[in-house]
Amino acid sequence: MSTKHAVFRQLQLLWSFMRGKRLLYAGSILTMVLATAVALIGPLVLRTTIDSIIGDTPIAAQWVWVSIAVEAVGGRSVLARNLWICGSVLVLLALIEGVFLYLKGKWSAIASELTARTMREQLYDHLQYLPYQYHVQAETGDLVQRCTSDVETIRRTLASQFVEVGRTVFMVVTVIPLMLMLNVKMTLVAISVLPVIFGFAMIFFQKVRTAFEASDEAEGKMTAVLHENVTGVRVVRAFARQVFEIEKFDSRNCTYRDTTYKLIEYLAWYWGTASFLGMMQLGLVLIMGTYWAATGAISLGTLVVFLTYVERLIHPIRQMGRILADMGKAMVSLGRIQEILDAQLDSGDEVGERPDIQGNLEFEHVSFEYEPGKPVLKDISFQVKQGQTIAILGPTGSGKTSLMHLLSRLYDYQQGSIKVDGVELKAVDKQWMRKHVGLVLQEPFLFSKTIKENIRMPEKDAQEEKVVEAAKTASVHNVIQKFEDGYDTSVGEKGVTLSGGQKQRVAIAQTLIKESPVLILDDSLSAVDTETDAAIRHALRHRNHATTFVISHRVTTLSEADMILVLEDGELIQRGSHDELVQQDGLYKRIWDIQNSLEDELVEEFETAC
C-alpha cells in the first residue's frame, strides 16, 4: 500500500470517528476565524488613531468603511478630543476576541473528548470480537497503549492543532491582502522570509514523523514489558528474578529514551531555527519600515500595523512545524489504531444454524493445524453420546487442548467433520455453540470482583440459591463460608487473593451455573487434592447430565470415565474404558503403572513413619 493511500485511509478513519461531532468542529473553526478577524481590526484602529486622528493624514479611499465609522462617532475632531473612545474600541475588540476564543476552546474540547470516547468504544468493541488467535499473538501492553496513549495523542491534536490549521490558513489569506492594500513594497519585505520558514516546516515534518513512529513503538514495547512484569510479579519473586527483570525493563526504557531524545533534538532544531528566522523577519520589517517612515514613504501608523501583522503572521506559520509534528504523531497513532480495526473480526457474528444441542458428538477424520504444514491433530475419529464422560490423556503438546478448542469453535478444523447432534459444527452459529459449551481452563481467569459476581458472570440474574448450589458442586462452598465476607469477598486482580485450587473451583462453579449440555474440564482439577478431585467428580455425576470431557494426567480421575482417549503427537493412539486400556500395552498402561507404584511407595513410607 502506497504512503498516500495509507494517509488517505487514515483520514477517512478519522472522519468517521468525527461523525456527530463535525458541527462542533465547524463551530470552533468559525469562532477561531472570527476571533482572528477581530484581532486584525485592532491594528487598523491603532493606525487610524495615530495617522488620522492624532496626525493629519487623510484616510485612504480604499478604507471607506473606516471613514464611515469615524464620521458615525462625530468625525476626526471629536475623536481627537476624546481619545478614550479609540481606546474603548480596542478594549471592546479584545473582549469580543476573548468571547470567540472561549467558544473555540470549549467547542473544540467537547468535540475532541467525544471523538476520543468514540475511538475508545470502537476499539474496545472491536477487540471483544477479534479471533482468539489474534489475542494469543498480540502483546497486551501494546494493545493497552493503542487504546489509551494513541487515542490521547489524537484527542490532543484535535483539541488544539486541528483548529489551528484553520486559523493559519485564514491568517495567510487575509493578512497578506490587507498588507498589500497598505503598501506593496513593505508587504514584499514582510513576507520575504515566510516561504523559507514554511519550507523548513515541511522538511521538519518529514523527519519528525519517522521519529514519532519509532518513539511510539518503543513506548509500546516498554509498556508491554511493564504490564507483563506487574501481572507476573509472583513468578518473578518466586524465582528471585528481580534484577533480571529490572535489566530487561531498563533496556526497553533506554531504547524509548534514545528514540524520544532524537525526537526532542528535531524539535529543538526546528524551534531554534524557526525562532531565528521569525526574529530576522521582524528585524527586517523594523529596519526597512523605520527607514521608509523616516523618509516619508510610509506613515508611522502603517509601520505599527506591519509590525503587528508580521508578528501575528509569523507565529502561526512558525507554529506550522508544531502543527505538522503533532499531526504527524496523530497520523502514526491513527495508523496503529487502524491496524487493530483492520484485523478481521471473528466470523461468530455471521448467523448460522442454532440447533437444539443435547451433547451427541461425532468426530470424523478431523485434522487441524495452526500453521500450514505443521499439523497439531491428525485424522481424529470418535463418537460421544449425550451424558457420557470422556477422559483425554496425553503428553504435553499432544493436542488435547486444541481438540477441545475446536469443539468450542475458538478455532476451526481444516479437514474432516465434527457433528453436533447431527449438524456440522462449522454450520452452527459460533455464539450459539459457545453458549452451550462450558469450558474450564487449567489456569482460570477471575475478574477483580466478588466471588458471587464471578460465579454469576455467565448468568447475571442467577438467584443466590443457584450460586450456592454451583459452589457446592465445585466443592468450594465451605471454603467461601470461612472467608470474613463470604460470597461478597473480593478476589483481587485475576483472583490473586485465592489459592490455585480455590480459583479452579470458583471457575468450575462459574461454568456450572449456566448448565451447558457440553462441559469441558481442561486439566482444571490439577491444583486440587485427590480427595477434593473425587468429591467434585462425584457431585458432577449426580448433578450434571452434560456430555463431559475431562483432560487430566491423574489416572484415578480418568478411570471413572465412560471412554478414555489417549493422544500422542496429535494422533489418537488408544481408546476404550479403563479396564480395557490397562490390559493393553501402551501409554495409558505405562502411566497407570508409574502412578500405582508411586502411590504404593508413599503408602509404605507413611506406614513406616507411623
C-alpha positions, 0 to 999 in steps of 0.5 A, a space after each residue: 500500500 502506497 504512503 498516500 493511500 495509507 494517509 488517505 485511509 487514515 483520514 477517512 478513519 478519522 472522519 468517521 470517528 468525527 461523525 456527530 461531532 463535525 458541527 462542533 468542529 465547524 463551530 470552533 473553526 468559525 469562532 477561531 476565524 472570527 476571533 482572528 478577524 477581530 484581532 486584525 481590526 485592532 491594528 487598523 484602529 491603532 493606525 487610524 488613531 495615530 495617522 488620522 486622528 492624532 496626525 493629519 493624514 487623510 484616510 485612504 479611499 480604499 478604507 471607506 468603511 473606516 471613514 464611515 465609522 469615524 464620521 458615525 462617532 462625530 468625525 476626526 475632531 471629536 475623536 481627537 478630543 476624546 481619545 478614550 473612545 479609540 481606546 474603548 474600541 480596542 478594549 471592546 475588540 479584545 473582549 469580543 476576541 476573548 468571547 470567540 476564543 472561549 467558544 473555540 476552546 470549549 467547542 473544540 474540547 467537547 468535540 475532541 473528548 467525544 471523538 476520543 470516547 468514540 475511538 475508545 468504544 470502537 476499539 474496545 468493541 472491536 477487540 471483544 470480537 477479534 479471533 482468539 488467535 489474534 489475542 494469543 499473538 498480540 502483546 497486551 501492553 501494546 494493545 493497552 497503549 493503542 487504546 489509551 496513549 494513541 487515542 490521547 495523542 489524537 484527542 490532543 491534536 484535535 483539541 488544539 492543532 486541528 483548529 489551528 490549521 484553520 486559523 493559519 490558513 485564514 491568517 495567510 489569506 487575509 493578512 497578506 491582502 490587507 498588507 498589500 492594500 497598505 503598501 506593496 513594497 513593505 508587504 514584499 519585505 514582510 513576507 520575504 522570509 515566510 516561504 523559507 520558514 514554511 519550507 523548513 516546516 515541511 522538511 521538519 515534518 518529514 523527519 519528525 514523523 519517522 521519529 514519532 513512529 519509532 518513539 511510539 513503538 518503543 513506548 509500546 514495547 516498554 509498556 508491554 514489558 511493564 504490564 507483563 512484569 506487574 501481572 507476573 510479579 509472583 513468578 518473578 519473586 518466586 524465582 528471585 528474578 528481580 534484577 533480571 527483570 529490572 535489566 530487561 525493563 531498563 533496556 526497553 526504557 533506554 531504547 524509548 529514551 534514545 528514540 524520544 531524545 532524537 525526537 526532542 533534538 528535531 524539535 529543538 532544531 526546528 524551534 531554534 531555527 524557526 525562532 531565528 528566522 521569525 526574529 530576522 523577519 521582524 528585524 527586517 520589517 523594523 529596519 526597512 519600515 523605520 527607514 521608509 517612515 523616516 523618509 516619508 514613504 510610509 506613515 508611522 501608523 502603517 509601520 505599527 500595523 506591519 509590525 503587528 501583522 508580521 508578528 501575528 503572521 509569523 507565529 502561526 506559520 512558525 507554529 506550522 512545524 508544531 502543527 505538522 509534528 503533532 499531526 504527524 504523531 496523530 497520523 502514526 497513532 491513527 495508523 496503529 489504531 487502524 491496524 487493530 480495526 483492520 484485523 478481521 473480526 471473528 466470523 461468530 457474528 455471521 448467523 448460522 444454524 442454532 440447533 437444539 444441542 443435547 451433547 451427541 458428538 461425532 468426530 470424523 477424520 478431523 485434522 487441524 493445524 495452526 500453521 500450514 504444514 505443521 499439523 497439531 491433530 491428525 485424522 481424529 475419529 470418535 463418537 460421544 453420546 449425550 451424558 457420557 464422560 470422556 477422559 483425554 490423556 496425553 503428553 504435553 503438546 499432544 493436542 488435547 487442548 486444541 481438540 477441545 478448542 475446536 469443539 468450542 469453535 475458538 478455532 476451526 478444523 481444516 479437514 474432516 467433520 465434527 457433528 453436533 447432534 447431527 449438524 456440522 459444527 462449522 454450520 452452527 452459529 459460533 455464539 450459539 455453540 459457545 453458549 452451550 459449551 462450558 469450558 474450564 481452563 487449567 489456569 482460570 481467569 477471575 475478574 477483580 470482583 466478588 466471588 458471587 459476581 464471578 460465579 454469576 458472570 455467565 448468568 447475571 440474574 442467577 438467584 443466590 440459591 443457584 450460586 450456592 448450589 454451583 459452589 457446592 458442586 465445585 466443592 468450594 462452598 465451605 471454603 467461601 463460608 470461612 472467608 470474613 465476607 463470604 460470597 461478597 469477598 473480593 478476589 483481587 486482580 485475576 483472583 490473586 487473593 485465592 489459592 490455585 485450587 480455590 480459583 479452579 473451583 470458583 471457575 468450575 462453579 462459574 461454568 456450572 451455573 449456566 448448565 451447558 449440555 457440553 462441559 469441558 474440564 481442561 486439566 482444571 482439577 490439577 491444583 486440587 487434592 485427590 480427595 477434593 478431585 473425587 468429591 467434585 467428580 462425584 457431585 458432577 455425576 449426580 448433578 450434571 447430565 452434560 456430555 463431559 470431557 475431562 483432560 487430566 494426567 491423574 489416572 484415578 480421575 480418568 478411570 471413572 470415565 465412560 471412554 478414555 482417549 489417549 493422544 500422542 503427537 496429535 494422533 489418537 493412539 488408544 481408546 476404550 474404558 479403563 479396564 480395557 486400556 490397562 490390559 493393553 500395552 501402551 501409554 495409558 498402561 505405562 502411566 497407570 503403572 508409574 502412578 500405582 507404584 508411586 502411590 504404593 511407595 508413599 503408602 509404605 513410607 507413611 506406614 513406616 513413619 507411623 
